[in-house]
Amino acid sequence: MKLPDRPEVGLVLCYAYLWTKDDEAGRSEGAKDRPAVVVLARRDVGPSDLVYVAPITHSPPARPHEKIAVEPRVKRHLGLDADASWISATELNVFAWPGPDLRPIRRSGASDVPCYYGFLPRGLFNELKHTIVANWAAGRVRAIKREE
């Protein structure tokens, strides 16, 4: 599987995301692989980058502050499906780069298949970042630390 040199904010990875409800139920593995956006990559905490990712989902938000809509043109740019999608602004997974939960975007035997789709447009990423910061300040963000 082909990895980027470093995780960069705005990069959309293919990742086995672990939802809060699954973590609370005692699961330690994500139920399925999904796109997830790198929202923070800390390089100051150890030998590996510490990466925070927010999942992209087809489930609409229950409350407006919970998720950011992904426009169809962005989904096409990333090579994702055409169904309506949102990025969570209240749930994050945290892991040491590269971690065991990265997945190739296409299932094949080729070793050069990447684990990333591309980058979010800057405006959409900034909207996501500001929403996560506001949710964090309000105590509405849950960050699940993933272990190797």
PyMOL commands that set and color helices and strands:
alter all, ss='L'
color gray80, all
select helices_A, chain A and resi 20-24+64-66+72-78+122-137
alter helices_A, ss='H'
color red, helices_A
select strands_A, chain A and resi 11-16+33-42+50-57+67-70+85-88+91-96+116-119+142-145
alter strands_A, ss='S'
color yellow, strands_A
deselect
rebuild
show_as cartoon
